[in-house]
Amino acid sequence: MAVFTWMPPPWRTVCRMNTVTRRTLLIGGVALATAGAGFPKLGDPFTLGVASGDPRPDGVVLWTRLAPNPLNEDGLGGMPNRVVPVHWEISEDQGFRRIVRRGTQVARPDSAHSVHVEPFGLRPGAEYFYRFKAGDHISPVGRTRTAPAPWEVQDLTMCFASCAHYGEGYFTAYRRLAEDHPDLVLHLGDYQYEYAAKAADVRTVVGPETRTLADYRLRHAQYKTDADLQFAHATAPWLLVWDDHEIENNWADEVPEQPDPNFADRRAAAFQAYYENMPLRRSARPNGIDLQLYRRVQWGALANFHMLDTRQYRDDQACGDGWKTCAEAGDPTRTITGAEQEAWLLDGFRRSRARWDVLGQQVFFAERDRKDGPVEEVSMDGWDGYLASRDRITRGWVEAGVRNTVVLTGDVHAHYAADIKADWNDPASSRTVGTELVCTSVTSGGDGNDTVDQTQLRLNPHIKLHSRRRGYVRTRFTAREMRADFRTLSAVRTPGAAATTLKSFVVEDRNPGLNAV
């Protein structure tokens, strides 16, 4: 693999590319003034960096958003109220001597001047570099790659992370993740938090608690100004799904955490801002309060990534949410995915011919009891609160003969590794049918500590690891095995901590269950 050298954005550097010679450029029927024809002189509009995502064998999504003044309270980043042409290029080399695709995309004010480009015709399993130009400014260079051809079994290094609160720490984990040179990055939710600034924060969160479109745009912009996050986005393509804090804590479909007559408007605003600020395909463009985020991405014949949405379609949390002993959680009609997404997932299992089927999702999947005695106490916000849903999904991959199933999870601000059992009524003697890997937070909860919940480990022997340190998980998928390295940082309330491997596990092909290494 070529070594990718990423440079921070040239905040005041003006760079030159080939200039447009026509005084007016017509794109999609919209006349656009170009440089030299009354185009407004802006400060550097690429303060939020660049990103790529959702790779396919012949293409990938390229993203940027123009914002010369990213922390403007109106959430529009200091851009004029007009459409702006943005030129893009893809090259086989970092110096852009072998350009293979180029074009122009319109950045519109009603999309916060975000740009989503979906080039095609690229080579499968290949590394590419990309950049954008607006006016006289050129963006930082990003590195991306396409997915392998559907019949190829190509090894994959994939890192995943979740839960990054800007105020509660520095995003060093993103930089360390990028330094592992992943081919792909998964983000499993809580990319940003809705809360206003707190006295204990180590970095100042701008703006009030997010409720309006301007609020969410501003919050996303502040996060994207972080150099460590920009570095991680510019290093590899990302697959993203949300959890709750992209809107508000513990929302469930159209039900907010607390009564809120304006929740539908809040949800629509959050969805719009999320799409504007993420490298998502046009198929994810929101329609009011709806946005289809669940999707499947194939990494050759090695892995299928089933990216789930366990927020938008779920029934409200049982028994009023929280940790409960709750008979309602066993109601067979309850769902965490909704019927349509569940059917889509089960069909994907039946059609799969991959070595590994990976569920990228948000909340704890395996059983997690925390109360001594004959009565369990479990979280109503995770799959323990939706027992029938979990049973149908687990049974679905077993009956489909899925070769290897790995569930990836965020949300809980702690590292976990767990075996998934066929029957949670008797987990001690039930066979293992899959593996769950849970990543801790990037920063949420502050520095964390070395305290291990021994009660959880004793009550849940299928759980093989628990750690409250911050960090991420690095995985390596091959035809023969999946290796997971649980990476941790000593501190996040101060920047620059090194990452070390707390513990590693291997899952062998056709042999579900965690093996410590």
BELSULWO-V377721 format. One line per field, one symbol per residue. ss: DSSP state (H for helix, E for strand, - for the rest). Layout:
BEGIN
ss = ???
END
This chain:
BEGIN
ss = -----------------------EEEE--EEEE----------------EEEEEEE--EEEEEEE------------------EEEEEEEE-------EEEEEEEEE-HHH--EEEEEE-------EEEEEEEE--EE---EEEE----------EEEEEE----------HHHHHHHH----EEEE-------------------------HHHHHHHHHHHH--HHHHHHHHH-EEEE-----------E--E-------HHHHHHHHHHHHHH-----HHH--E--E----EEEEE---EEEEE----------HHH--EE--HHHH--------HHHHHHHHHHHHH----EEEEE-----------------EE---HHH-HHHHHHHHHHHHH-----EEEEE-----EEEEEEE--HHH-----EEEEEEE---------------HHHHHH---EEEEE--EEEEEEEE---EEEEEEEEE---------EEEEEEEEEE--EEEEEE-
END
